[in-house]
Amino acid sequence: MGWIMSTVNAAALFTLVILAGNASAVEPGKTLVWPGGGKGEVLFEGDDHAEKGYTCEDCHPGLFSMKHGTAKITMAALDRGGFCGACHNGTTTFSTKDPKKCHECHKGGKKREKHAEHDGKKKHAHDD
């Protein structure tokens, strides 16, 4: 009887460890990278979101598919509240429309120094 309880306890512990690992926004220490267009690569740090209490289920499958590479993420879609823009809206957290916050997501690769000019006015970089 003792070995049965040991086996059950070991299985329960294993299950808890697996579930705990799946509860974070992205696997601990993992970074997802998107090309990000002219502003440079977009880095999604799972640890940053997990530290704020977010889990996979907060975004998947509602905002993002679980299959990597299927989402057509554009700045225009984010600015309309799609994908990351559902929370990065200026209310829940910083807005994707705030030109002073580009560096929060666009952390790598080639970056533009200024927004493009359009008809004498600053063109919103997300219109590209």
N, C-alpha and C positions, 0 to 999 in steps of 0.2 A: 504493500500500500504506500510506503514511503517513497518508492521510486516513481509511482504514478503522480504523486503530489509534486515531486521535484520536476518531473517532465511538464506538468501543467503550469507550474510557476515559471519555468524556463520559457515555455511557449508564450505565456502572457507577457513576460518581460520583453521578449523579442518583438512581439506585436506592438507594445508601447513604444519601443525605440523606433521602429519603422514608422509608426503613425506620427511621432513627434518630429521626425525628420521631414515628413511630408507636410507638416503644418506651417512651415515657414513659407514666405512669399516665393522664394527660389531657394534651391538647396543652399545651405550655409556655405559662404565663401564663394558662391558662383555668381558670375556676372554675365548678363546677356548683352550682346552687342548688335546694334543695327547700323547700317551705313550712314543714315542721318542727313544726307544731302549736303548742301553747301555750308552748313553750320558745323559740320564735323560729325563724327560718330556719336551715337547715343548709347550710353551705358546704363543698363538697369541693374542696380545693386540690390539683390534680394535681401541682404542683411539690413540695408537702410529701411526698407519697408517692413520687414519682420520686427525690427526694433520698435516700430510705431504700432505694432499689434496687428498688422495685416497678414492674412493667410492666402493661400492659393484661391480658396473659394470666394474671396472678396472680388476677384477679377475674372476667374475662370469658372464656368464657360460663359458667363454673362457678358463681359467686355471683350474677352479674347478667347479664341478657340484653344483647345489644349494641344492642337497639332502645330508644332513649330513651323513658321514660314507661311502660314495661311492668311494671316492678317495683313491687309494692305494699309499700313499706317502712314498717314500723311499729316503734315501740320494743319492743313485745312480741316481734316477729320478731327484732330485733337481740339482745334479751336471751336468746333461745333459741339464739343462734349463727348466725342467718341473716344474709345480706348482710354489712354491715360488722362485725357481731357475730362473724363467723368469726375475725377477728383481734383485734377490740376486745373481748377476753374476760378481761382481767386477767392473762393469761399472755404472749401475744405483744406486746400493748401495753395501754394503759388500757382498763378495762371500760366498756361502755355502761351498766352498772348502778351505777357510781360517781357519786353525786350531786354530788361535788366536781369532776367533769370535764365536766359538761354544756356549759360554755362552750367546750370544745375543738372541738365540732362546731356547736353552736347559737351562731352568731356574729352574727346579725342579726335584725332585726324585733322584735316585741313579746316580752318575756320575763316569765315568772312569777318572783316573788321567792322564793316558798317552795313546798314541796310541799303539795298539798291535804291537809287533815285527813280522816281516815276512821275512824270508830268509836274516837276518842280516840288513834289511832296515826297516825303519818305514813303516808300512802298513797304507794306508789311511783309516781312521776310517769309511769312507762311503762305503768301499768295503764289509762290513759285510752284 
